[in-house]
Amino acid sequence: MAVGARSGAEDPEERPEAPGGEASGSAPPPPKDGAEGDSGADGADAPASDPGEEARKGDGGEDGSEAAPGQGAKQRSFWKELPILIGIAIVLALLIKTFLVQAFSIPSNSMQDTLQRGDRVLVDKLTPWFGAEPERGEVIVFHDPDGWLGDTPSNGGFGAAVQDALSWIGLMPSAEDQDLIKRVIAVGGDTVECQDGGQVMVNGEPLDESSYLFPGNTPCGDRPFGPITVPEGRLWVMGDHRQDSLDSRYHQNLEGRGTVSEDDVVGRAIVIAWPVNRWSTLPVPSAFDSVGSAAGFVGPGAIGLATAVPLVLWRRRRLLAREAAAPTGAAAVGGVEGGVAQKG
């Protein structure tokens, strides 16, 4: 009967006893030199294991019941990384709020029809870091300069706490911030005025405000002012709804005569972000294109001064040259006379 190895899952075939009482199926002694022990000295083969079973044992243990690798690790990894992702999002939001843009809510009607109560605007806070200054016609957000808003009651409760948390990361405006939003009419060095029944004049140029003034309003019929020269580094601001805006006109008795310091400016409102049906940008109206700078407004005087200075310098130079030449000539004449006297 042929003797061979079977699968490790079955019992080995019974073999007749060999002379000496040993079972022919007993394993031969291991080789002395440590080489492969496939067969003994008498050529009998040892039982071999099933390769498929060995593969199953190597992959999934004894019973192959272990779950697919990576399933539990992925869930644990996500929950571990979630706080890190939240922290990164908060840091990015703080950086965006501080250096890029910030959202503000419109609480009043002072800027109708350009802005409606409840609108959300995005304010550019990046360009001021590079030296950009507010310009005429821009809609800006600024801190309350001298108590324009008065005392506002503080709200408490859970809603206020949520708003404070969201405003801290820039998702909502703060309830404690005393900020206003108006349109820049004149900048430092400009002369601005508006007489009863007339138009707003900036550096002698009338403004055509029909594109943004609230329908039915007059430029300053309820509160004429000026002329006022805006100090350097300050701004004259007004609301588009003139009859419902407590702007620079109403605070001329305060420091700065109703003007706002550029240091109090948070940034320029550049877009209406909410509600969706009011998405739009906030460009500078074309009415301000015709307004010359304060230097252009005083141009004739500057030209006269620039012409007079060279003439004065030229005349002074001639006088100095004449005075310098006079003593030299007198000395020469005296020397000749003295010489003649000595010679005689």
Buried (B, 14 or more C-beta within 10 A) or exposed (E): EEEEBEEEEEEBEEEEEEEEEEEEBEEBEEEEEEEEEEEBEEEBEEBEEEEEEEEBEEEEEEEEEEEEEEEEEEEEEEEEEEEEEEEEEEEEBEEBBEEBBBBBBBBBBBBBEBBEEEBBBBBBBEEBEEEEEBEBBBBBBBBBBEEBEEEEEEEEEEEEEEBEEBBBBBEBBBBEEBBBBBBBBBBBBBBBBBBEEBBBBBBEBBBBBEEBBBEEBBBBEEBBBBEBBBBEBBBBBBBBBBBBBBBBBEBBEBEBBBBBBBEBBBBBBBBBBBEEEEEEEBEBBEBBEEBBEBEEBBEEEEEEEEEEEEEEEEEEEEEEEEEEEEEEEEEEEEEEEEEEEEEE
